[in-house]
Amino acid sequence: MDSGVLSSDWAPTFAAVDRAAFLPDLVWPYDMAARASVPVDRRADPDAWYAAVDSDVPIVTQWDDGVHRGPAPGRLATSSSSMPSVVYSLLQDLDVEGGMRVLDVGTGTGETAGALTHRAGPGRVTTIEIDAAVSARARERLWGHGLYPDVVVGDGFQGHPGAAPYDRILATVGIRRVPPAWIRQVRPGGLILAPWGTSYGNEDAVLRLEVDDGVAAGPFTRSVEFMKLRAQRGAAVVHGDYLAAGPLEDAERSTTPLTEEEFLTGRFTGLPFVLGLRVFQCRQAVAEKRDGTRPVWFYGLTDRSWACVMFRDGERHASVWQSGPRRLWDEVTDAYSWWREQGSPGVTRFGLTADACGQRAWLDDPANESWPVR
């Protein structure tokens, strides 16, 4: 691995747990240039297959919860092999040592469970996967590789109390809410590490929580993007349902001086993630620009409120439409203004505190003022 994230203490594990041993013949590596998943079959083109496996790219191994068939990509990627650089960054953040008891949430190919087993030792790792077929294939590959974690079929959101308490819980699937079961199942002083994000967009950040007396708190360490735990995917937004409830011609109209450059350039500094922390139960959708015009839509997830801001090249003010009980664009711009007032903080200046009552976000320090995240 040439990305510079692999520390020397993890090098033996990286060498011992071969990614290729955990992947099926037909895979869909992500082509960074084409920005798409492309099929590669080892039986037809072994050179291309091994080249993809040896690359630091995510590789889809299942579409549409296993319903999809054939070489063409499906609609929704539902199991994958994450980028090796991301996996080993997570493992280093997890700070796991030999003899620790670890719960691995989201078995997938089994590679991460294998790495944890190599590190922690025999009988110390439990890995849980909701898809029985995916779990069975991972178990076969793990055992064939001489690695024997406890492979469990179940809902990872509920953890696995049978082997608790754990020193570490690692999720390689995204969550929107820290499961109370995980907090209960980690010993005091133990760690939870998971990709966490809001409903606002696809942006996640790695959340590193320390557990103490039923409370888990800690910072976000880096931006990532993971497929969501099945229990955390959320319902699909159907654009037509919103316009049927609040037609465009009946919407409240206004303008905004906020420019496309100000608002959307923030995508590369973690702004969508931050807006999701401040604007609850809202989904943003950024459309492609056509003929110098780009609409950005916002959908309320608890009702049929919606908003649209239309950015046009050469126009000083963008047009805004809002409909429903909430004024979503107003909420978004309030959150944007707050972010600017705080000095435009990046993802790693934020953190989260979670307990049985819910979760609260904060800036810089958990002792600072916090606000609920729903």
C-alpha positions as CSV (number, residue, x, y, z in Angstrom):
1,M,0.0,0.0,0.0
2,D,1.6,3.3,-1.1
3,S,-0.9,5.7,0.5
4,G,1.2,6.2,3.6
5,V,-1.6,5.2,6.0
6,L,-0.2,1.7,6.9
7,S,1.9,1.8,10.1
8,S,4.6,-0.7,10.6
9,D,2.7,-2.6,13.4
10,W,-0.1,-3.3,11.0
11,A,2.2,-4.4,8.1
12,P,2.3,-8.1,9.1
13,T,-1.5,-8.2,9.2
14,F,-1.8,-6.5,5.8
15,A,0.7,-9.1,4.4
16,A,-1.1,-12.1,6.0
17,V,-4.7,-11.2,5.2
18,D,-4.8,-11.1,1.4
19,R,-7.6,-9.0,-0.1
20,A,-7.7,-11.3,-3.1
21,A,-8.6,-14.3,-1.0
22,F,-11.9,-12.7,0.2
23,L,-13.3,-11.5,-3.2
24,P,-15.6,-13.4,-5.6
25,D,-14.8,-13.8,-9.3
26,L,-17.2,-11.1,-10.5
27,V,-16.6,-7.8,-8.8
28,W,-17.3,-4.1,-9.6
29,P,-14.2,-1.9,-8.8
30,Y,-14.9,1.8,-8.8
31,D,-13.2,3.5,-11.7
32,M,-12.1,6.9,-10.4
33,A,-11.8,8.4,-13.9
34,A,-15.2,7.3,-15.1
35,R,-16.7,7.8,-11.7
36,A,-18.6,4.5,-12.0
37,S,-18.4,0.9,-10.9
38,V,-17.3,-1.4,-13.8
39,P,-17.6,-5.2,-13.9
40,V,-14.4,-7.3,-13.9
41,D,-14.6,-11.1,-14.0
42,R,-11.5,-13.1,-13.0
43,R,-12.6,-16.0,-15.2
44,A,-12.6,-13.8,-18.3
45,D,-9.8,-11.4,-17.5
46,P,-7.6,-12.4,-14.6
47,D,-5.0,-9.7,-15.2
48,A,-7.7,-7.0,-14.9
49,W,-9.2,-8.6,-11.9
50,Y,-5.9,-8.8,-10.0
51,A,-5.0,-5.2,-11.1
52,A,-8.3,-4.0,-9.6
53,V,-7.8,-6.0,-6.4
54,D,-4.3,-4.6,-5.9
55,S,-5.5,-1.0,-6.4
56,D,-6.6,1.3,-3.6
57,V,-10.2,1.5,-4.7
58,P,-13.5,0.3,-3.3
59,I,-14.9,-2.8,-4.9
60,V,-18.6,-3.6,-4.9
61,T,-19.3,-7.3,-4.3
62,Q,-23.2,-7.3,-4.1
63,W,-26.0,-5.1,-5.5
64,D,-29.6,-4.7,-4.4
65,D,-29.3,-7.0,-1.3
66,G,-28.4,-10.0,-3.6
67,V,-31.4,-9.7,-5.9
68,H,-29.3,-8.4,-8.7
69,R,-27.9,-10.8,-11.3
70,G,-25.6,-10.4,-14.2
71,P,-22.4,-8.4,-14.9
72,A,-24.0,-4.9,-15.3
73,P,-24.0,-2.8,-12.1
74,G,-27.2,-2.9,-10.1
75,R,-29.1,0.1,-8.6
76,L,-27.8,0.1,-5.0
77,A,-24.4,-1.2,-3.8
78,T,-25.1,-3.3,-0.7
79,S,-21.9,-5.1,0.1
80,S,-18.3,-4.2,-0.8
81,S,-14.6,-4.4,-0.1
82,S,-13.6,-0.9,1.1
83,M,-10.4,0.9,0.0
84,P,-7.5,-0.8,1.8
85,S,-6.2,2.7,2.8
86,V,-9.6,3.4,4.5
87,V,-9.7,0.0,6.2
88,Y,-6.3,0.3,7.7
89,S,-6.9,3.9,8.7
90,L,-9.9,2.7,10.6
91,L,-7.9,-0.1,12.2
92,Q,-5.3,2.3,13.4
93,D,-7.9,4.6,14.8
94,L,-9.4,1.6,16.6
95,D,-6.2,1.1,18.6
96,V,-6.8,-2.6,19.0
97,E,-4.2,-4.8,20.7
98,G,-3.7,-8.5,21.1
99,G,-6.1,-10.1,23.5
100,M,-8.8,-7.4,23.2
101,R,-12.4,-8.6,22.6
102,V,-13.8,-6.9,19.4
103,L,-17.2,-6.8,17.7
104,D,-16.9,-6.2,13.9
105,V,-20.3,-4.9,12.5
106,G,-20.8,-5.6,8.8
107,T,-18.9,-8.7,7.9
108,G,-19.1,-8.2,4.2
109,T,-16.3,-10.1,2.5
110,G,-14.7,-11.0,5.8
111,E,-11.4,-9.2,5.2
112,T,-11.7,-6.8,8.1
113,A,-12.8,-9.6,10.5
114,G,-9.8,-11.5,9.3
115,A,-7.5,-8.6,10.0
116,L,-8.9,-8.1,13.4
117,T,-8.6,-11.8,14.2
118,H,-4.9,-11.8,13.1
119,R,-4.4,-8.8,15.4
120,A,-6.4,-9.6,18.5
121,G,-5.9,-13.4,18.4
122,P,-8.1,-16.6,18.4
123,G,-11.5,-16.4,20.1
124,R,-11.4,-12.6,20.5
125,V,-13.4,-11.4,17.5
126,T,-17.1,-11.6,16.7
127,T,-18.3,-10.4,13.3
128,I,-22.0,-9.8,12.5
129,E,-23.7,-9.6,9.2
130,I,-27.4,-9.3,8.4
131,D,-27.3,-11.1,5.0
132,A,-27.0,-14.8,5.6
133,A,-25.6,-15.5,2.2
134,V,-22.9,-12.9,2.5
135,S,-22.1,-14.2,6.0
136,A,-21.8,-17.8,4.8
137,R,-19.4,-16.8,2.0
138,A,-17.2,-14.8,4.4
139,R,-17.1,-17.6,6.9
140,E,-15.9,-20.0,4.2
141,R,-13.2,-17.6,3.1
142,L,-12.1,-16.9,6.6
143,W,-11.9,-20.5,7.6
144,G,-10.1,-21.3,4.4
145,H,-7.5,-18.7,5.3
146,G,-7.0,-20.2,8.8
147,L,-8.9,-17.4,10.6
148,Y,-11.7,-18.3,13.0
149,P,-13.7,-15.3,14.3
150,D,-17.2,-16.1,15.6
151,V,-19.3,-15.4,12.5
152,V,-22.9,-14.4,13.4
153,V,-25.9,-13.6,11.3
154,G,-28.0,-10.8,12.7
155,D,-28.8,-7.1,12.8
156,G,-25.6,-5.2,13.6
157,F,-27.6,-2.3,15.0
158,Q,-28.4,-4.5,17.9
159,G,-24.8,-5.6,18.4
160,H,-24.2,-9.1,19.8
161,P,-24.7,-9.3,23.6
162,G,-23.6,-12.9,23.7
163,A,-19.9,-12.1,23.5
164,A,-20.1,-8.7,25.4
165,P,-18.5,-6.7,26.9
166,Y,-16.2,-5.7,24.1
167,D,-13.1,-3.6,24.3
168,R,-13.8,-2.3,20.8
169,I,-16.7,-2.1,18.4
170,L,-15.8,-1.4,14.7
171,A,-18.5,-0.7,12.1
172,T,-17.5,-0.8,8.4
173,V,-21.1,0.3,7.4
174,G,-22.4,3.8,7.9
175,I,-24.8,4.8,10.7
176,R,-27.0,7.8,11.3
177,R,-27.6,7.1,15.0
178,V,-25.2,5.5,17.5
179,P,-27.0,2.3,18.6
180,P,-27.7,2.3,22.4
181,A,-27.0,-1.5,22.3
182,W,-23.4,-0.8,21.3
183,I,-22.9,1.6,24.2
184,R,-24.3,-1.0,26.6
185,Q,-22.0,-3.7,25.1
186,V,-18.7,-1.9,25.4
187,R,-16.8,-1.9,28.7
188,P,-16.0,1.3,30.4
189,G,-13.0,2.9,28.7
190,G,-13.7,0.9,25.5
191,L,-14.0,2.4,22.0
192,I,-16.7,2.6,19.3
193,L,-15.5,3.5,15.8
194,A,-18.0,3.9,13.0
195,P,-18.7,6.0,9.9
196,W,-21.5,8.4,10.9
197,G,-23.6,10.7,8.9
198,T,-26.9,12.5,8.7
199,S,-29.8,12.3,6.3
200,Y,-28.7,15.5,4.6
201,G,-26.3,13.9,2.1
202,N,-23.9,11.1,1.5
203,E,-21.0,12.6,3.4
204,D,-19.9,10.6,6.5
205,A,-17.2,11.1,9.0
206,V,-15.4,8.5,11.1
207,L,-16.7,8.8,14.7
208,R,-14.4,7.7,17.5
209,L,-16.3,7.4,20.8
210,E,-15.0,6.5,24.2
211,V,-17.6,4.8,26.5
212,D,-17.9,5.7,30.2
213,D,-20.9,5.0,32.4
214,G,-23.4,4.6,29.7
215,V,-22.3,7.7,27.7
216,A,-20.2,7.6,24.5
217,A,-18.4,10.7,23.4
218,G,-15.7,11.6,21.0
219,P,-14.6,13.5,17.8
220,F,-14.9,12.9,14.1
221,T,-11.5,12.0,12.8
222,R,-11.8,12.2,9.0
223,S,-14.3,12.4,6.1
224,V,-15.4,9.1,4.5
225,E,-18.3,7.6,2.5
226,F,-19.8,4.2,3.3
227,M,-22.9,2.4,2.4
228,K,-25.4,2.5,5.3
229,L,-26.3,-0.2,7.7
230,R,-29.6,-1.6,6.4
231,A,-31.5,-0.4,9.5
232,Q,-30.2,3.1,8.9
233,R,-30.7,3.6,5.1
234,G,-33.8,5.7,5.4
235,A,-36.7,6.0,3.0
236,A,-36.1,7.1,-0.6
237,V,-37.2,10.6,-1.5
238,V,-39.7,10.8,-4.3
239,H,-39.5,14.2,-5.9
240,G,-43.0,14.1,-7.4
241,D,-44.6,13.4,-4.0
242,Y,-43.3,16.7,-2.7
243,L,-44.5,18.7,-5.7
244,A,-47.9,17.0,-5.6
245,A,-48.3,18.1,-1.9
246,G,-47.0,21.7,-2.6
247,P,-47.0,22.7,-6.3
248,L,-44.3,25.0,-7.6
249,E,-46.9,27.7,-8.5
250,D,-48.2,27.8,-4.9
251,A,-44.7,28.0,-3.3
252,E,-43.4,31.1,-1.5
253,R,-40.9,32.9,-3.6
254,S,-37.9,34.9,-2.6
255,T,-34.2,35.5,-3.6
256,T,-30.9,35.0,-1.8
257,P,-27.6,36.7,-2.2
258,L,-25.8,33.5,-1.4
259,T,-23.9,32.4,-4.5
260,E,-23.4,29.0,-6.0
261,E,-19.7,29.3,-5.4
262,E,-20.1,30.1,-1.7
263,F,-22.6,27.4,-1.1
264,L,-21.4,24.5,-3.2
265,T,-17.6,25.0,-3.0
266,G,-18.2,24.1,0.6
267,R,-18.9,20.5,-0.6
268,F,-15.1,20.1,-0.6
269,T,-14.6,21.3,2.9
270,G,-17.2,19.2,4.6
271,L,-20.0,21.8,4.6
272,P,-22.8,19.4,3.7
273,F,-21.8,17.3,6.7
274,V,-21.9,20.3,9.0
275,L,-25.2,21.5,7.6
276,G,-26.6,18.0,8.3
277,L,-25.6,18.5,11.9
278,R,-27.6,21.7,12.2
279,V,-30.6,21.0,9.9
280,F,-32.5,18.0,11.2
281,Q,-34.3,15.5,8.9
282,C,-33.5,17.2,5.6
283,R,-32.2,15.8,2.4
284,Q,-30.2,17.9,-0.1
285,A,-30.0,17.0,-3.8
286,V,-27.7,19.0,-6.1
287,A,-28.7,18.7,-9.8
288,E,-26.3,18.8,-12.7
289,K,-25.7,22.3,-14.2
290,R,-27.4,22.8,-17.6
291,D,-27.2,25.9,-19.7
292,G,-25.7,27.8,-16.8
293,T,-28.4,26.9,-14.4
294,R,-28.2,24.6,-11.4
295,P,-31.1,23.8,-9.1
296,V,-30.5,22.6,-5.5
297,W,-33.4,20.9,-3.8
298,F,-34.1,20.3,-0.1
299,Y,-36.7,17.8,1.1
300,G,-38.1,17.5,4.6
301,L,-38.2,13.9,5.9
302,T,-40.9,14.3,8.5
303,D,-43.4,16.0,6.2
304,R,-43.7,17.2,2.6
305,S,-41.8,20.5,3.1
306,W,-39.5,21.3,0.2
307,A,-37.3,24.1,-1.0
308,C,-35.4,24.9,-4.2
309,V,-32.7,27.4,-4.9
310,M,-31.9,28.1,-8.5
311,F,-28.4,29.3,-9.2
312,R,-27.9,31.0,-12.6
313,D,-24.6,32.1,-14.1
314,G,-24.3,35.9,-14.3
315,E,-27.2,36.6,-11.9
316,R,-26.4,38.4,-8.6
317,H,-29.3,36.8,-6.7
318,A,-30.6,33.2,-6.9
319,S,-34.3,32.5,-7.0
320,V,-35.8,30.5,-4.1
321,W,-39.0,28.6,-3.7
322,Q,-40.2,27.1,-0.4
323,S,-43.3,25.1,0.4
324,G,-44.8,23.2,3.4
325,P,-44.7,23.8,7.2
326,R,-41.0,24.2,7.3
327,R,-38.9,26.9,5.5
328,L,-36.0,24.6,4.7
329,W,-33.9,27.1,2.8
330,D,-34.2,29.5,5.7
331,E,-33.0,26.7,8.0
332,V,-30.1,25.9,5.7
333,T,-28.9,29.5,5.4
334,D,-29.2,30.0,9.2
335,A,-26.9,26.9,9.5
336,Y,-24.6,28.3,6.9
337,S,-24.3,31.6,8.6
338,W,-23.6,29.9,11.9
339,W,-20.8,27.9,10.2
340,R,-19.2,31.0,8.8
341,E,-19.5,32.8,12.2
342,Q,-17.5,29.9,13.8
343,G,-14.7,30.3,11.3
344,S,-15.9,27.7,8.7
345,P,-14.8,24.8,10.8
346,G,-14.0,21.5,9.2
347,V,-15.4,18.1,10.1
348,T,-12.6,17.2,12.5
349,R,-13.5,20.1,14.8
350,F,-16.9,18.5,15.6
351,G,-17.8,15.6,17.8
352,L,-20.8,13.7,19.2
353,T,-22.1,12.6,22.6
354,A,-24.5,9.7,22.6
355,D,-26.5,7.9,25.3
356,A,-29.8,6.1,25.8
357,C,-31.7,9.4,25.4
358,G,-30.2,10.4,22.0
359,Q,-27.2,12.1,20.5
360,R,-25.9,15.6,20.6
361,A,-23.2,17.3,18.4
362,W,-20.7,19.9,19.6
363,L,-17.9,22.0,18.3
364,D,-14.3,21.6,19.6
365,D,-15.0,20.2,23.0
366,P,-17.8,18.1,24.5
367,A,-18.0,20.6,27.4
368,N,-19.1,23.3,25.0
369,E,-22.7,24.0,24.1
370,S,-24.2,21.1,22.2
371,W,-27.4,20.5,20.2
372,P,-29.6,17.5,19.4
373,V,-29.0,15.6,16.2
374,R,-32.0,13.8,14.9
